[in-house]
């Protein structure tokens, strides 16, 4: 969880996109999984597995792109570099998964954990929107719209979760 928080506020520009992508994937898995799964352990496993599988697919496709661009197959070190560069994708799921695990330990109910996990996701999207606006030196209305768009992606997922629950 601490690693997740450090990455959210780090100055590494390349991690913004990965954290946004990973957060949206994690929130989508939460919304979809929570429709049928009430056990927080199983939901945590489903979210983690979904994010990890999509991270592997992302690393693989990035490696393919680099292979094509550089016109040579990547060696192990280059592939490891691609995987490290995209590590912010699975790290984005750490906070939501920890919230679900805490419910599994009985610290609070599964429903509460689900909403805490969504809150962590929305907070991540907000922070990354602000970071992106800072990196791009946006100000005023452009900054507000950029952050709002980022958070809106998460709110759409929350709205889908609510709509599917009724």
N, C-alpha and C positions, 0 to 999 in steps of 0.2 A: 504494500500500500504506500509505503514511504517512497519507493522507487517511482511509483505512478505519480505521486504528488511532485517529486523533483522534476520528472520529465514534463509534467504539465506546465511548470513555471520556468523550465530551462530556457536558455537562449538559443538552442539548436533549432535553426529555422526549418530544416528538413523534417523535423519530427511533428510539426503542426499538422501536415496532411495525414500522416499515419495515425495520429491521435484522433483526428476527426473521423477518418475512415473506420478505425477500430471501434470507436465509440458508437458510431451509427450501426455497425454490424452487431455489437454487443446488445444495444438497445433493441434492435430488430429481433434478435434471438430471444431476448427477455420477453418481448411482446408476444411472439409466436409461441414460445415454450410455455409461458404462463397460462395459456388457454387450456392446456391439457395436463400440465405437471404442477402439482401443489407441493411436492417434496422439495425443499430448498436445496438439498444436496444434489438431487438429480437435475434440477434447473441450473445450478451452478456448473455442473459437469457439461450440460448441453450448451450453455453459453460459452464456456471455455473451449469446448471441442469445436464449436462453430467458428469461433474467432481464430483458433489455431489452424484449422483446415483452410480458411480463407487467407490467412497469413502465408501458409505454405504455397498456396496457389499464386498469391501476389509475388512472393519471392521467385517462384518458378517463372512466371511471366516476365518479371523484370530481368531475370537472368537470360531468358530467351532474347529479350530486346537488346540487352548489352552484347550478347553473342552476335546478333545480326549487325548491330551498329559498329562493333569493333572488328568484325569478320574473323573472329577466332573463338573457339570454345573456351569458356571460363575454366580456370583451374580451381582447386578447392579453396584457396585463399581468396580468390575473387568472388566465388559463390558465398563464402562466409561473410565477406564484406557486404554483399547485397543483403544477406539475411540480417546482419547487424544493423544496417541502415534502415531496414523496415521493422525493426523490433518494437517500435512505438505502436504498431498495430495490435499485437497481443497485449502489450502493457496497458492499453486503453481499457481492457476488460478486467484488469486486476481489482479495481475499486468495486465495481458491481458484483464480481464473483465473491469478493471478501464479504460484502454485505449479506449475500445469500448464505455463505458459510457460517456467519455469525448467527443467523437464524437457525441453521442446522444444529448449532451448539446450544440453541435454546435461549440466546440472549434477547431475542424478540421474535415476534411471529413472522411467518412466511410472507404475509401480505405487506407488513411493514417493511420487511427486507426488500421486497420487490420495488416499493415506492422509494426507498432509500437508494436502491441501485439506479432507478430512473433519475433521481435527483443528482446522483453523482455524474451520470451521463450528461444531463443538461448543464451542470456546472462545468464539466470538461468542455463541452461545446462553446459555452460562454467564454471561458478563459482562452480557449484556442482562437476564437473569433477576435478577441481583444489582442492576443499576440500577433495574429495575422495582420490586423489593422496597424499595429505598431511597426511590424517589419516592413509593411508597404507604405508607411508614413501617411496613412489615411487620417483624416480629421473631419470633424463636424458630421454632417448628415451621412456622408459616405461611410464613416466609421460606424455610426449607429446602424445603418442598413446592413453592413457587412456582418456585424455581431448578431443582429436580428435574424438574418438569413441562416447563420450557423445554428442558432438556438432553434429556429423554426424547423429545421430538419429533425431535431429531437422531439419537438412538440408534435409533429405529425405522427411520429411513432407512438408517442404517449396517447394521442387521440385515437389511433388505430387500436391500441390496447384497450382503451375505455370502450370504444364502439364494439369491439369483439366480445367484451365481457357482458354486454347487455343483450 
